[in-house]
Structures are given as structure tokens and as C-alpha cells.
């Protein structure tokens, strides 16, 4: 497989991931963080960093709009629920383990 085709496939998969996350608004960011150690906001940060590395002007809010398919404030109002005590406990346990192991 040549490099161009490889990049096109990666881009198609990324677009499909974004579409999937935009369609499944019932999946909360905290759930993603607990299960996969990343969430929509992480994707937005990575997107903005990649743009900056290439000399492009795309701030975090702009990257969030790409990832969420709408401004983050709007998504948050429509879809973000309150974290449950169980979710908060799981997140705190993950953060403790990361700190103990020296991970960011």
C-alpha cells in the first residue's frame, strides 16, 4: 500500500469515528475516559495540536466543534449528563493509578 492510500484510509477511519461519536451522544465523555483513557475533548486537543504542528490556525474550541459536530457548549447543554457517583469514583481511581505510576 502506498503512503497516499494509507493516509486516505486513516482519514476515512477517523471521519467514521467522529461520525460514530456524534451519533452516539448517549456515550458520555467520562465513560470514554474510564474505558479507553481518551474522550472527545482529547480528540479535539490532538486535532488542534496537529493543526498547530502544521502551521495552521485552529484553536481548541474550533477543534471541539469539528469533533462534536457543533459548538461544545451546545453539545454539553443537549447531551452531557451529570456524572454518577460510580463514574466519579472510577475516574478518581484511574487518576490515582496514573499519579502513582508517574503517567500524565
FIMARMAR-219585 format. One line per 10 residues: for each residue x, y, z of N, C-alpha, C. Coordinates in pm, whole numbers, plus 50000, padded with zeros to 5 digits. Example, Ala and Ser with C-alpha at 12.3 -4.5 7.8 and 13.67 -1.06 7.14 Angstrom:
FIMARMAR-219585
51319/49431/50780/51230/49550/50780/51320/49670/50780  51285/49775/50708/51367/49894/50714/51290/50003/50787
***
This chain:
FIMARMAR-219585
50085/49883/50000/50000/50000/50000/50090/50123/50000  50058/50219/49913/50141/50339/49909/50098/50436/50020  50184/50535/50046/50161/50628/50156/50032/50707/50139  50004/50750/50017/49883/50828/49992/49757/50749/50026  49752/50625/49983/49637/50539/50012/49626/50514/50162  49739/50493/50226/49741/50472/50371/49681/50593/50444  49720/50713/50406/49668/50835/50467/49518/50850/50440  49475/50819/50318/49333/50827/50284/49250/50731/50370  49302/50612/50391/49230/50514/50475/49223/50561/50619  49334/50612/50672/49333/50664/50808/49233/50778/50823
49230/50867/50725/49136/50979/50729/48992/50929/50725  48965/50829/50643/48829/50774/50634/48788/50711/50767  48880/50640/50829/48850/50577/50958/48827/50683/51064  48907/50790/51064/48889/50897/51161/48755/50965/51142  48718/50992/51017/48587/51053/50991/48475/50963/51041  48491/50833/51022/48389/50740/51069/48382/50738/51221  48497/50745/51288/48499/50752/51434/48427/50877/51482  48457/50993/51422/48389/51116/51461/48238/51104/51440  48199/51051/51327/48056/51034/51297/47992/50943/51401  48059/50835/51435/48008/50741/51534/47989/50809/51669
48088/50887/51712/48079/50957/51840/47969/51064/51836  47953/51130/51721/47848/51231/51709/47709/51168/51712  47696/51048/51658/47567/50979/51659/47534/50919/51795  47636/50883/51871/47615/50816/52000/47638/50913/52115  47549/51010/52121/47560/51112/52225/47529/51057/52364  47471/50938/52368/47444/50876/52499/47573/50832/52567  47678/50816/52490/47807/50779/52546/47873/50906/52599  47885/50913/52728/47941/51031/52793/48094/51028/52787  48153/51146/52789/48299/51156/52787/48362/51083/52905  48299/51092/53021/48357/51024/53138/48360/50873/53116
48259/50819/53048/48259/50676/53017/48376/50641/52925  48398/50725/52825/48512/50703/52735/48643/50709/52811  48657/50806/52899/48780/50819/52978/48802/50697/53066  48697/50648/53128/48709/50532/53215/48749/50408/53136  48686/50390/53022/48709/50269/52944/48831/50274/52853  48860/50391/52796/48962/50399/52692/49072/50501/52718  49062/50575/52826/49161/50678/52861/49170/50791/52759  49063/50814/52685/49052/50930/52597/48904/50960/52577  48875/51084/52536/48737/51122/52511/48732/51218/52393  48617/51273/52368/48601/51368/52258/48692/51490/52277
48706/51535/52402/48793/51651/52426/48939/51618/52397  48981/51496/52427/49117/51454/52393/49136/51460/52241  49040/51408/52167/49049/51413/52021/49060/51557/51972  48983/51647/52033/48989/51788/51994/49126/51847/52024  49183/51814/52139/49318/51862/52173/49420/51810/52073  49412/51682/52040/49505/51623/51944/49488/51688/51806  49366/51716/51769/49336/51778/51640/49398/51918/51635  49379/51996/51740/49434/52132/51746/49587/52129/51746  49645/52033/51819/49791/52020/51822/49846/51984/51683  49779/51894/51614/49823/51854/51480/49816/51973/51384
49712/52053/51397/49700/52172/51312/49813/52269/51342  49840/52292/51470/49947/52384/51509/50083/52336/51457  50108/52206/51466/50234/52149/51417/50253/52175/51268  50143/52192/51197/50149/52216/51052/50134/52363/51017  50141/52448/51120/50134/52592/51098/49995/52644/51067  49893/52568/51103/49755/52608/51077/49694/52669/51202  49606/52764/51182/49538/52828/51295/49406/52757/51321  49405/52678/51424/49284/52611/51469/49293/52600/51620  49210/52676/51688/49215/52671/51834/49135/52551/51885  49145/52531/52015/49079/52417/52080/48927/52420/52059
48865/52537/52071/48721/52548/52050/48682/52509/51908  48763/52551/51811/48737/52514/51672/48752/52364/51650  48851/52305/51714/48871/52161/51704/48756/52086/51773  48709/52140/51885/48594/52077/51952/48472/52078/51862  48452/52187/51790/48336/52195/51701/48345/52089/51591  48465/52062/51542/48484/51958/51441/48452/51821/51502  48506/51795/51620/48487/51665/51683/48343/51642/51726  48281/51742/51788/48145/51727/51838/48039/51747/51730  48076/51810/51619/47979/51837/51513/47894/51958/51543  47930/52033/51646/47860/52154/51689/47948/52219/51795
47920/52344/51831/47997/52404/51939/47985/52320/52067  48094/52308/52141/48095/52225/52261/47988/52268/52360  47970/52398/52379/47869/52447/52474/47731/52393/52437  47700/52393/52310/47571/52343/52263/47559/52193/52288  47665/52116/52258/47663/51972/52281/47643/51943/52429  47717/52016/52511/47712/51996/52656/47569/52019/52709  47506/52127/52662/47368/52156/52705/47270/52047/52662  47289/51995/52542/47195/51896/52488/47217/51756/52543  47344/51715/52558/47372/51573/52577/47449/51536/52704  47521/51627/52762/47603/51587/52876/47521/51576/53002
47527/51460/53061/47456/51438/53187/47549/51456/53305  47490/51455/53423/47569/51462/53546/47641/51329/53565  47765/51336/53605/47840/51214/53635/47781/51149/53759  47769/51019/53755/47718/50946/53870/47830/50927/53973  47794/50900/54096/47897/50872/54196/47990/50757/54154  47933/50656/54091/48013/50542/54044/48113/50586/53937  48070/50670/53843/48160/50720/53739/48272/50805/53801  48235/50892/53893/48335/50978/53958/48436/50894/54037  48388/50793/54104/48477/50704/54179/48573/50631/54085  48523/50581/53974/48608/50512/53877/48711/50607/53818
48671/50729/53789/48763/50828/53733/48871/50864/53834  48834/50880/53960/48931/50911/54064/49031/50797/54082  48984/50674/54074/49073/50558/54085/49173/50555/53971  49128/50586/53850/49218/50590/53734/49322/50699/53752  49278/50816/53797/49373/50927/53817/49475/50894/53926  49433/50826/54033/49527/50784/54138/49631/50688/54082  49585/50590/54003/49679/50492/53944/49779/50561/53852  49732/50657/53774/49822/50731/53685/49926/50808/53764  49883/50875/53869/49976/50951/53951/50079/50860/54016  50034/50747/54066/50124/50652/54131/50227/50596/54035
50187/50581/53909/50280/50526/53809/50358/50634/53735  50330/50762/53768/50402/50872/53705/50351/50911/53567  50234/50862/53529/50175/50898/53400/50104/51031/53411  50100/51105/53299/50027/51233/53300/49877/51216/53309
***
